[in-house]
């Protein structure tokens, strides 16, 4: 029944056949989820009352956690990312402008470093914004996987922006150490540091929450950046207190410490984006797909699962083993049942290709012809 297997395999992999089937199955899956999702949102809005829309827009507006979200449509997740960027951009700009005014009247190097970093943090929303918009474009004959990878490229730009802000902050702090200046309005400097912490923490929580829910590594990294920047604002507060206690070099020294903290953020963020660009995924995702597929009727084994993130959406491939005596239509039906189960098991999964292997009880190796081309798939 090898011929039946090959027919099922070709249907799963040949773009001329697999894409319409995938789109149809995915649409069915999405339609099913839309019904549930619409019901949930109706209940959600009813619970929130007249001002439910306002709570949805506030970073801490939700009194409960949604946990793992069902990404009903790629456009929906992109829109959530764009909304998070709009809110965070506005919040950070307001915070940075307030701090800048106080920097100009006080001359605080520590606050200047923090203000520069806040402006840089706000600017990181720009490449992410472009990436989310670009990611909405459909795949074509040149970009056959679509434009989701633009989000990861934006993440690389974020790393570069953070690094540049660190170098500028270091330069300003060193100049203040070489040529100390009197700092005035210490009370205002302290107030600005507190404002910086609160503003960044609110934005960080919102970015990380939305980024985690939609699977955007770049948005999560940007949120982690904002959170760390909030703690550097507290360092500015410590520097101002040191100046008030008679140690004027405390302010530029804190500026240097802020730079060191930023460099650690650069390292962590760069590691995260490197993993995305190298198609690294959580091994638990791989295990989940294989175990879900193997548990279905008609599937004798599931192995060699591969996943990759394209922006905030997952694409995957998987091998399953079935009875080699099954007719083609029945092998194909098993494939469709596996794909349907996997779409439900991992809501962020956008597409999956499945290779069907015959069980081999007839004594024939179905892959003998291409065995000499094979390379180990997993370590």
C-alpha positions as CSV (number, residue, x, y, z in Angstrom):
1,X,0.0,0.0,0.0
2,X,3.1,2.2,-0.5
3,X,1.3,3.9,-3.4
4,X,-1.5,5.0,-1.0
5,X,1.1,6.4,1.3
6,X,2.8,8.4,-1.4
7,X,-0.5,9.9,-2.5
8,X,-1.2,11.0,1.1
9,X,2.3,12.3,1.4
10,X,2.1,14.3,-1.7
11,X,-1.2,15.8,-0.6
12,X,0.4,16.9,2.6
13,X,3.4,18.5,1.0
14,X,2.8,19.5,-2.6
15,X,1.9,23.3,-2.6
16,X,-0.5,22.7,-5.4
17,X,-2.6,20.4,-3.2
18,X,-1.7,21.0,0.5
19,X,-2.3,24.8,0.6
20,X,-6.0,24.7,-0.3
21,X,-6.5,21.9,2.1
22,X,-4.6,23.7,4.9
23,X,-6.5,26.9,4.3
24,X,-9.8,25.1,4.3
25,X,-9.0,23.2,7.5
26,X,-7.6,26.3,9.2
27,X,-10.7,28.2,8.2
28,X,-12.9,25.6,9.7
29,X,-10.8,25.7,12.9
30,X,-11.0,29.4,13.0
31,X,-14.7,29.5,12.4
32,X,-15.1,27.1,15.3
33,X,-13.0,29.2,17.6
34,X,-14.7,32.4,16.5
35,X,-18.0,31.1,17.8
36,X,-16.5,30.4,21.2
37,X,-14.4,33.5,21.1
38,X,-17.3,35.7,20.2
39,X,-19.4,34.2,23.0
40,X,-16.5,34.8,25.5
41,X,-16.1,38.4,24.4
42,X,-19.9,39.0,24.7
43,X,-19.8,37.7,28.3
44,X,-16.6,39.7,28.9
45,X,-18.0,42.9,27.7
46,X,-21.2,42.3,29.6
47,X,-19.2,41.8,32.8
48,X,-17.2,44.9,32.3
49,X,-20.3,47.1,31.8
50,X,-20.4,50.4,30.0
51,X,-16.8,51.2,30.5
52,X,-15.4,47.8,29.6
53,X,-13.6,49.3,26.6
54,X,-11.6,51.6,28.9
55,X,-10.4,48.6,31.0
56,X,-9.3,46.8,27.9
57,X,-7.1,49.8,27.0
58,X,-5.5,50.2,30.4
59,X,-2.3,48.2,31.1
60,X,-3.7,47.1,34.5
61,X,-7.4,47.2,33.5
62,X,-7.9,43.5,33.6
63,X,-8.6,42.1,37.0
64,X,-8.0,38.6,35.8
65,X,-5.6,36.7,33.6
66,X,-6.7,35.3,30.2
67,X,-3.8,32.8,30.2
68,X,-3.1,31.2,26.9
69,X,-5.1,33.0,24.3
70,X,-6.6,31.6,21.2
71,X,-5.2,33.5,18.3
72,X,-8.4,33.4,16.2
73,X,-7.0,35.3,13.2
74,X,-3.5,36.6,12.4
75,X,-5.0,40.1,11.9
76,X,-6.5,40.0,15.5
77,X,-3.1,39.2,17.1
78,X,-1.4,41.9,15.0
79,X,-4.0,44.5,16.0
80,X,-3.4,43.6,19.6
81,X,0.3,44.2,19.1
82,X,-0.3,47.5,17.4
83,X,-2.6,48.7,20.1
84,X,0.0,47.8,22.7
85,X,2.6,49.8,20.8
86,X,0.3,52.8,20.5
87,X,-0.4,52.9,24.2
88,X,3.2,52.2,25.2
89,X,4.6,54.8,22.8
90,X,2.3,57.5,24.2
91,X,3.0,56.6,27.8
92,X,6.8,56.5,27.4
93,X,6.9,59.8,25.4
94,X,4.9,61.5,28.2
95,X,7.3,60.1,30.8
96,X,10.4,61.0,28.9
97,X,9.2,64.6,28.2
98,X,8.5,65.2,31.8
99,X,12.0,63.9,32.7
100,X,13.6,66.0,30.0
101,X,12.1,69.2,31.4
102,X,13.5,68.4,34.8
103,X,16.9,67.5,33.3
104,X,17.2,70.9,31.6
105,X,16.6,72.8,34.9
106,X,18.6,70.5,37.1
107,X,21.6,69.3,35.1
108,X,21.4,65.8,36.5
109,X,23.6,63.3,34.5
110,X,21.8,60.3,36.0
111,X,18.4,61.6,35.1
112,X,19.7,62.6,31.6
113,X,20.9,59.0,31.1
114,X,17.5,57.7,32.2
115,X,15.7,60.2,30.0
116,X,17.8,59.2,26.9
117,X,17.0,55.6,27.6
118,X,13.3,56.4,27.9
119,X,13.2,58.2,24.5
120,X,15.1,55.2,23.0
121,X,12.7,52.8,24.5
122,X,9.8,54.8,23.0
123,X,11.5,54.8,19.6
124,X,11.7,51.0,19.6
125,X,8.0,51.0,19.0
126,X,8.5,52.3,15.5
127,X,10.2,49.3,13.9
128,X,7.9,47.0,15.7
129,X,4.9,49.0,14.4
130,X,6.2,48.7,10.9
131,X,6.8,44.9,11.4
132,X,3.2,44.3,12.7
133,X,1.7,46.1,9.7
134,X,4.0,44.4,7.2
135,X,3.3,41.0,8.8
136,X,-0.4,41.3,7.7
137,X,0.6,41.0,4.1
138,X,-0.2,37.6,2.6
139,X,2.4,35.1,1.3
140,X,3.3,35.3,-2.4
141,X,5.5,33.5,-4.9
142,X,8.6,35.3,-3.6
143,X,7.9,35.4,0.1
144,X,6.3,32.0,0.3
145,X,6.2,32.0,4.1
146,X,4.8,35.5,4.3
147,X,6.2,38.5,6.1
148,X,6.1,37.4,9.7
149,X,9.9,37.4,10.0
150,X,9.9,41.2,9.8
151,X,8.9,41.1,13.4
152,X,12.1,39.4,14.3
153,X,14.1,41.8,12.2
154,X,12.5,44.6,14.2
155,X,13.7,42.8,17.3
156,X,17.3,43.1,16.0
157,X,16.8,46.8,15.5
158,X,15.5,47.1,19.0
159,X,18.8,45.5,20.3
160,X,20.7,48.1,18.2
161,X,18.7,51.0,19.6
162,X,19.2,49.8,23.2
163,X,23.0,49.5,22.6
164,X,23.2,53.0,21.1
165,X,21.3,54.5,24.0
166,X,23.7,52.8,26.4
167,X,26.7,54.2,24.7
168,X,25.2,57.8,24.7
169,X,24.4,57.5,28.4
170,X,27.9,56.3,29.1
171,X,29.4,59.2,27.3
172,X,27.3,61.8,29.1
173,X,28.1,60.2,32.5
174,X,31.8,60.1,31.9
175,X,31.8,63.8,30.8
176,X,30.0,64.7,34.1
177,X,32.7,62.7,36.0
178,X,35.4,64.6,34.3
179,X,33.7,68.0,34.6
180,X,31.4,67.9,37.6
181,X,28.4,70.2,37.6
182,X,26.2,71.4,40.4
183,X,22.8,69.8,40.4
184,X,19.8,71.8,41.4
185,X,16.2,71.1,42.1
186,X,17.0,67.8,43.7
187,X,13.4,67.4,44.8
188,X,12.2,67.6,41.2
189,X,14.9,65.1,40.1
190,X,13.6,62.7,42.7
191,X,10.1,63.2,41.6
192,X,11.1,62.6,37.9
193,X,12.8,59.4,38.9
194,X,9.7,58.1,40.6
195,X,7.6,59.1,37.6
196,X,10.1,57.2,35.3
197,X,9.8,54.1,37.4
198,X,6.0,54.1,37.5
199,X,5.6,54.9,33.8
200,X,8.0,52.2,32.7
201,X,6.6,49.6,35.0
202,X,3.1,50.2,33.7
203,X,4.3,50.0,30.1
204,X,6.5,47.0,30.7
205,X,3.7,45.0,32.3
206,X,1.4,45.8,29.4
207,X,3.9,45.0,26.7
208,X,5.0,41.7,28.3
209,X,1.4,40.6,28.9
210,X,0.3,41.2,25.3
211,X,3.6,39.9,23.8
212,X,3.3,36.7,25.8
213,X,-0.3,36.2,24.8
214,X,0.2,36.7,21.1
215,X,3.7,35.0,21.0
216,X,5.7,38.1,20.0
217,X,9.3,37.7,21.3
218,X,10.1,41.3,20.1
219,X,7.3,42.8,22.1
220,X,8.2,40.8,25.2
221,X,11.8,41.9,24.8
222,X,10.7,45.5,24.5
223,X,8.7,45.1,27.7
224,X,11.6,43.6,29.6
225,X,13.6,46.6,28.4
226,X,11.0,49.0,29.8
227,X,10.9,47.1,33.1
228,X,14.7,47.3,33.6
229,X,14.6,51.0,32.6
230,X,12.1,51.5,35.4
231,X,14.5,50.2,37.9
232,X,17.3,52.4,36.5
233,X,14.9,55.3,37.3
234,X,15.1,54.2,40.9
235,X,18.9,54.3,40.6
236,X,18.6,57.9,39.6
237,X,16.6,58.5,42.8
238,X,19.4,57.0,44.8
239,X,22.0,59.2,43.0
240,X,19.9,62.3,43.8
241,X,19.7,61.3,47.5
242,X,23.5,60.9,47.5
243,X,24.0,64.4,46.1
244,X,21.6,65.7,48.8
245,X,23.7,64.0,51.4
246,X,26.9,65.8,50.2
247,X,28.3,63.4,47.6
248,X,28.1,65.2,44.3
249,X,29.7,62.5,42.2
250,X,26.9,60.1,43.2
251,X,24.8,61.4,40.2
252,X,27.3,60.6,37.4
253,X,28.3,57.4,39.0
254,X,24.7,56.3,39.0
255,X,24.7,57.2,35.3
256,X,27.6,54.8,34.7
257,X,25.7,52.1,36.7
258,X,22.7,52.6,34.5
259,X,24.8,52.1,31.4
260,X,26.1,48.8,32.8
261,X,22.5,47.7,33.5
262,X,21.5,48.6,30.0
263,X,24.4,46.5,28.6
264,X,23.1,43.5,30.5
265,X,19.7,44.2,28.9
266,X,21.3,44.2,25.5
267,X,22.9,40.8,26.2
268,X,19.6,39.3,27.3
269,X,17.6,40.8,24.5
270,X,20.2,39.8,21.9
271,X,20.1,36.2,23.1
272,X,16.3,36.1,22.8
273,X,16.3,37.5,19.3
274,X,19.2,35.2,18.3
275,X,17.1,32.2,19.3
276,X,14.1,33.5,17.3
277,X,16.3,34.0,14.2
278,X,17.8,30.6,14.6
279,X,14.3,29.0,14.8
280,X,14.7,28.0,18.5
281,X,11.4,26.9,20.2
282,X,10.5,25.7,23.6
283,X,11.0,21.9,23.6
284,X,7.7,21.5,25.4
285,X,5.9,22.7,22.2
286,X,7.6,19.9,20.3
287,X,6.6,17.3,22.9
288,X,3.1,18.6,23.0
289,X,2.6,18.2,19.2
290,X,4.1,14.7,19.1
291,X,2.2,13.5,22.1
292,X,-1.1,15.0,20.8
293,X,-0.7,13.4,17.4
294,X,0.4,10.0,18.8
295,X,-2.7,9.7,21.0
296,X,-5.1,9.9,18.1
297,X,-6.9,6.8,16.6
298,X,-5.1,5.4,13.6
299,X,-1.7,7.0,14.4
300,X,0.8,4.3,15.4
301,X,3.6,6.8,16.1
302,X,4.5,10.5,15.8
303,X,8.0,11.8,15.5
304,X,10.4,14.4,14.1
305,X,8.3,17.4,14.9
306,X,9.7,20.7,13.8
307,X,8.4,24.1,14.7
308,X,9.5,27.7,13.9
309,X,8.3,31.1,14.8
310,X,7.5,33.5,12.0
311,X,6.8,36.7,14.0
312,X,4.2,35.7,16.5
313,X,2.8,32.7,14.7
314,X,4.1,29.1,14.5
315,X,4.6,26.9,11.5
316,X,5.4,23.2,11.9
317,X,6.0,19.8,10.3
318,X,5.5,16.3,11.7
319,X,5.9,12.6,10.7
320,X,3.2,10.1,11.6
321,X,3.1,6.4,11.1
322,X,-0.1,4.6,9.9
323,X,-1.1,1.1,8.8
324,X,0.4,0.7,5.3
325,X,-2.6,-1.3,4.1
326,X,-5.0,1.7,4.5
327,X,-6.5,3.2,1.4
328,X,-5.3,6.6,0.4
329,X,-8.5,8.4,1.4
330,X,-8.3,6.9,4.9
331,X,-4.7,7.8,5.4
332,X,-5.5,11.3,4.3
333,X,-8.4,11.5,6.8
334,X,-6.1,10.5,9.6
335,X,-3.8,13.3,8.5
336,X,-6.6,15.8,8.6
337,X,-7.7,14.7,12.1
338,X,-4.2,15.1,13.3
339,X,-3.9,18.6,11.9
340,X,-7.2,19.6,13.4
341,X,-6.2,18.3,16.8
342,X,-2.9,20.1,16.6
343,X,-4.5,23.4,15.7
344,X,-6.5,23.1,18.9
345,X,-3.6,21.9,21.0
346,X,-1.5,25.0,20.0
347,X,-3.7,28.0,19.1
348,X,-0.7,30.0,17.8
349,X,-0.1,27.3,15.1
350,X,-0.8,28.8,11.7
351,X,0.2,25.9,9.4
352,X,1.4,22.3,9.7
353,X,2.6,19.9,7.1
354,X,2.4,16.2,7.9
355,X,4.4,13.4,6.3
356,X,2.8,10.0,6.4
357,X,5.0,6.9,6.9
358,X,3.7,3.4,6.3
359,X,4.2,1.1,9.3
360,X,6.4,-1.3,7.2
361,X,4.9,-4.6,8.4
362,X,5.2,-5.9,4.8
363,X,9.0,-5.9,5.2
364,X,9.7,-3.0,2.7
365,X,11.6,0.1,3.6
366,X,9.5,3.0,2.2
367,X,12.4,5.4,2.3
368,X,15.1,3.1,0.7
369,X,15.3,5.2,-2.5
370,X,16.3,8.4,-0.7
371,X,18.0,6.9,2.4
372,X,21.5,7.9,1.2
373,X,20.3,11.6,1.1
374,X,19.0,11.6,4.6
375,X,20.5,13.6,7.4
376,X,19.7,13.2,11.1
377,X,16.7,15.5,11.8
378,X,17.1,15.8,15.6
379,X,19.9,15.3,18.1
